[in-house]
């Protein structure tokens, strides 16, 4: 009798072969070779195809802002792609308006470099630089917020406008196998060009905040990219209404310190909200600013004061305080910093109080 040889493939064997074939296919598809990126019709880059446009630009030291680290969840990394971008992806549609889509606006963290491309970016991004800072100190402001002061090497300085932000690069560490950029507003005055100060709140499972809170130590190096942002001090004579919760205080603090340093005497009211008394921070600094700025008024409130707080101040949210204390905003401008929920709830109140839409400036923390 002749024995017939039979090869039996188990389910796991088939799965393994399919995975191998898919891996080979992906590598073949992803091998796009070198591509050209022409920026603003004047600067040409040669990059390796297949990566996202955001990553390719960062590799060439062109730093596009991104608050979410390239996950497509902040909408900050918009660029205009005039050629070679392909079809817009579903992941971009929630952040790109129909008008922007017609103009070729894309999220650079979602758009892949598969062809030669032509793009347009704001000219000021060419001046964004990468710095290697020295950590002077890290202090606990609250159980969940740390205060960092970073110092530049002797030969370097950073130029920024009060209210702008930078991105820090959190390296790989135990628990995180990738480098990530995250955005944080500067809390120090721009007149201090050798340093930046940051308030960084802890976010559970946040890769950058976990690094800062659990791994970063004084005297270590920290890579910082910036400055970024179109939220900043406006040089007018209008009364200023400032509203912040939590680490949203950072750009407000930068503006107030700048005003003190420049001797600016504009009338300003700062509404600052927290949950409990232990969530209030930098109160000593604010008290000093009250002494140094004769037209500065501070209104703090707690939304859920604990019994142990013995709180005798205002109770409620910043929206309640605006309704109570802001009478006529027709000659005012507003600066808002905090969560999207807070900002979206504050804007209608400011408009009802007479502050024109074009004089309401905000920075939503994602």
N, C-alpha and C positions, 0 to 999 in steps of 0.2 A: 504494500500500500504506500502511495506517495504522500508525504506529509507536506501540506501547504503552509508556508510561513505567513502569519498574520500579525500585523502591527496594531496594537490596541492603544489608542490615545485616551487618557482619562480626561475628565473635565478640567482638572487643574493643568494638565499638559497643554490642552487646547488654549486655555486662558493665557498660559505663559507664552505660547507661540504668537498669539494675537497681540499681546503686550509688546513683544519684541518687534513685530512687524510695524506696529503703530509708532514705536519709538524711532525706528529707522525712517519711517515716513515723515515723522515730525522733524527729524534732523535734516532730511532732504529738503522739506518745504521751507524750513527756517534759514537755510543757507542762501541768503540773498546777496552776499558779497558786499563790496564797498558801494556806498551811495553818497550822493552829493546833497547837501542842504544849503540853499541860498537864503540868507536872512536879510530882509529889508533891501534886497537888490544890491547889497554891497559887501556882505561878509559870507564867504563860502566855506563850508566845513565838509570834511570827508569822514564818514562814519561807517561802522559795520552795520549792515542791514539786519532787520529782524527784531530789534529791540524797540521799545516805545520811544516816541519822539522826546518825551521828557527825559528819559535816561540817556539817550544819545546826546542831548544838549548838555546835560550835566557833565558827561564824560569830556566834553569839549570846553568846560568851564563857562558855559552859558547857563545861568541859574534862573529857571522859571519858577515862580512861587508855587508851592504845593503844601497845603496844611494837613492833608490826610496821608502823605507819604506815597502817593501814586495809586491809591485804591479807587479813584473815581468817585469819591464821596464828599468832596469839598467844592469842586468847581472853580478852584483858584487858578489852575494851570492852563487857562485858555490861551491859544495862539490862533492866528489867522493863517490857514493853509490855502494858498492860492493855486498850488499845483502839486499833484502826487500823493494826496492824502487818502484817496479811495473814498468809499462810502462811509458816512457817519454811522457809528455803532449805537445800538439800543442803550448801552450804558451811558452814553453821552447826552441823550435826549432830554433828561430831566434837568440838565444844567445849561443847555444851549437853547436860547429862544429861537423861534421861527425866523426872526429877522437876522440873528447871528448866524443861523444855519445857512441862509442865503448868501451871507458874506464870507462863508468858509471858515467860521470859527469852530475850533475843535478843542477837546480836552487832550492836551499833549500826553497825559499819562495813559490814555486809551488808544490813541492813534499810533499805529505801527509804521516804522520806516521800512517800506517794502519797495519803494521806488525813489528816484531822485525827487527832491521836494523843494518847493519855494514857500517860505513862510514870512509872516510879519509879526514883530513883537514890539512892545514899547521901547523906545530908545534908552530909557533910564535903566533897563535891565542889563545893558552892556556895562554899566558901572557897578553892578552887584559883584561883590568879591567874596572869596572864601578866606576865613581867618582862623588861625590856631591860637585860641585863647588859653590863658592860665587861670585856673579856678582859684580865686583869692579866698572866698569863703562860701559856705553853704549853711544857711540858718533855717531853723524851723520857725515859721510864722504862725502856723496852726498845725493841728495833727495831720493835715493833708496838704499843706502848702509850704514849699521851700523857697527861700530867697537866695539867689545866686548872684555873686559879683564876679565878673570875668575881666581879666586884664590882658591887654594886647602886648606883644613884644615891644621893646623900646623904640624900634624904628618904624612902627606902624600906627595908624590912626584910622578910625571909622567915622564917616560923615553920615548923619541921618537926621531926619526931621522928627520933632517931638510927636509921638503917636504911632510911629512906624514899628515894624516887627522884623525879627530875624528868624532864621531856621537853624536849629542845632542838629548835628549829626550824631545820633546814638549808635555806637559801634556794636558789633556782635558781642554777646555776653551769655552767660549760662542762663538758658531759658529763651534766648532769641538768636536765631541763626542767620539774621540778616541785618545790614545797616539800614537805618531809616532816618529820614529827615522829618522834623516836626516844627511847626511855627509857634513862636512865643513873642508877645509884645515886649518892647523895651520899657523898663520902668525908670531908667535914669535919664538925666538931662543930656541933650545932644551937645551941650557945651563941654561935657566930659568925654572927649574924643578918644581917650585911652581905655575906656571901659564900657561895658554894658551890664545892666542889672536886670534880672528876670524873676518873675514869680511863677513857679511851676507847680500846679496842683496835681495830685496823684489821681490817676485814672486806672481802675482795675484792669489788668491785662494790657494796659497801654505800654508799648515797647519803649518809647522814649521816657515817659514818666517813671516807669519802673527802673530804668537805668539811672536816671537822676536821683531818685529817692533811695535806691538800694545799693548802687554800685559806684556812683560818682563821688569822689572825695576831694577835699582841698588839695591844691598843688598839682592836681592832674590836668591834662590838656583836654580841651573840648573844641571841636571844629564847629565853627559858626559861619553861616552864609547870609549875606544881606547887604544893605537893608532893603526891605520891601514895603509896599503898602501905599494906598492913596487915602488912608485915614490919618490925618495929622492936624496940627494947630493951624487955624486960619487967622491970618493977620488982618482983623477987622476991628471995629469999635463996638460991635454988638455985645450985649450981655450974654454970658456963657452959662448954659445949663448942662451939667455933666451927670451921667447916670451910669452906674456900674454895680455889678455883683461879683463876688469872688475875685478870681485873678483878673477879671476885667478892669480892676483898678490900675493895672500896670501902665497902659498908655495914658490914662488920666494923670497918674503920678508923674510921668515924664513931662506932660504939658505943664502941670503946676510947678514943677521944679524949674522948667525953662522960663516960665513967667517970672518966678522969683529972681532967677539969675539975671534976667534982662530988665528987671524993674518995671514990669508991665502991671498997670493998676486997673485993669478991666474988672468989672463986676462979674463974679462967678459963684454959682451955687452947685455943690457936688452932693448928689443923692447916692448914698452907698448902702446897699442892703446885704444882710447875711441871715443865716438861720438862727444861730445861737450866739451868745457872747464870745465863745471860744473861736468862732469863725470870723470875728472882727480882727483885723491885723493892720499893722503900720499906723496905729492910732497916735503914737508918739510923734511920728513924722508929720502926720496930718495936723496935730496940735501945733507943731512948730510952724507949719505953713499958715495956719490961722493967724499966728502972731506976725509973720513976715509979709503976708498979703492982706492989706487992710480991707479990701473989698471981697474977700473970700468967705463964703458961708458953707458950713458942713452940716448935712442932715443925714444921720445914720438911723437905720431901723432894723429890727429883728422880726423875721416872719414867724419863728417858733421859739421864743425864749424859754430856756429851761428854768425850773423853779430855783435851782442853785444860782442862777445868774443874778438874781435880785435886780433885774433890769427895770429901770425907771424911765427909760427913753421911749422913743416911738416904737409901736408894734404894728407890723403890717409889711407889705411889700413896697418896693420903690414906686410902683404904680399908684399906690394909696398916697404916698408922700407927694407925688407930683400933683395929684388931684387936690390935695390939701393946701400945699404951699405955693404952687406956681399959679399966678393970677393972670398975667398978660405976657404972652411970649412973642408978641408981634415984632419986638425989637431985639429978639434973642436968636442965638444959634445953639444947637444941641450936639453933644458928643456922647454916644452910647457905646458901651462895651460890655459884652457878656454873651449869654446863650442866645440862640435864635429865638427861643420862646420869649425870653425877657424883652428883647429888642422889638419883636413883632407886637408885643403887648403895649410897649411904651410909645411907639411912633404915633398911633391914633390919638393918644392923650395929648401929646405935644402939638399935633395938628389942631386938635380941638381948642387948645390954649392959644392958638394963633401963630405958632412957629411955622414959617413957610417950609414946604417939603425940601426946597433946594438948600435950606440951611440946617438940615438934619443930617449929621454925619455919623456913621456907625461902623463898628467892627464886630462881626458875629464870630464868636469862638465856636469852632466845630468840635 
